[in-house]
Amino acid sequence: MTLFDCSVNGSGTVTQIGGGDATHRRLVDLGLLGARFHVRARNKHSVLVDFGPMSCVIQSSVAANITILER
């Protein structure tokens, strides 16, 4: 399952980050690999996600490359 597939108020853990090298490196450097998350809102273009004290708006094309384990 990907982060983009997760419903609003869904939560879990990021298990893998795909996509291009620059995107992968940027998200890993932010500490998202293995991070717990909570989806606050979503639409067809983006997802608003809380990663502990940090919130991010992630484009749907990027969220579709982030594999998660939903809780």
C-alpha positions as CSV (number, residue, x, y, z in Angstrom):
1,M,0.0,0.0,0.0
2,T,1.2,3.5,-0.7
3,L,0.8,6.7,1.2
4,F,-1.5,8.0,-1.6
5,D,-3.8,5.0,-1.0
6,C,-4.1,5.8,2.7
7,S,-7.4,7.3,3.8
8,V,-7.9,10.5,5.8
9,N,-7.2,9.8,9.5
10,G,-5.1,6.7,8.5
11,S,-1.8,6.2,10.2
12,G,1.1,3.8,10.1
13,T,4.8,3.6,9.3
14,V,6.8,4.5,6.1
15,T,8.6,1.3,5.0
16,Q,10.1,2.3,1.6
17,I,10.6,5.4,-0.5
18,G,10.7,5.1,-4.2
19,G,10.8,7.6,-7.1
20,G,13.8,9.4,-8.5
21,D,17.1,9.7,-6.8
22,A,16.7,13.3,-5.7
23,T,13.2,12.7,-4.2
24,H,14.4,9.6,-2.4
25,R,17.4,11.3,-1.0
26,R,15.4,14.4,0.1
27,L,12.8,12.3,1.9
28,V,15.3,10.0,3.6
29,D,17.3,13.1,4.7
30,L,14.1,14.5,6.3
31,G,13.9,11.3,8.3
32,L,10.7,9.9,6.7
33,L,12.0,6.3,6.2
34,G,10.7,4.4,9.2
35,A,8.7,7.4,10.4
36,R,5.2,7.1,11.9
37,F,2.6,9.2,10.1
38,H,-1.0,10.4,10.3
39,V,-3.0,11.5,7.2
40,R,-4.9,14.8,8.0
41,A,-6.3,15.6,4.5
42,R,-6.1,14.6,0.9
43,N,-7.4,15.4,-2.6
44,K,-6.5,14.1,-6.0
45,H,-3.4,16.2,-6.2
46,S,-1.8,16.0,-2.8
47,V,-1.9,14.6,0.8
48,L,-1.4,16.5,4.0
49,V,0.6,14.2,6.4
50,D,1.8,14.7,10.0
51,F,5.2,13.0,10.7
52,G,5.4,13.6,14.5
53,P,6.1,17.4,15.0
54,M,6.4,18.0,11.2
55,S,3.6,18.4,8.7
56,C,4.1,18.0,4.9
57,V,2.0,18.4,1.8
58,I,3.1,15.7,-0.5
59,Q,2.2,15.6,-4.2
60,S,0.2,12.6,-5.3
61,S,2.9,11.5,-7.7
62,V,5.4,11.4,-4.8
63,A,3.0,9.9,-2.3
64,A,2.3,7.0,-4.8
65,N,6.0,6.1,-4.5
66,I,6.0,5.9,-0.7
67,T,5.3,2.4,0.6
68,I,3.6,2.2,4.0
69,L,2.4,-0.3,6.6
70,E,-0.9,1.0,7.8
71,R,-1.8,0.6,11.5
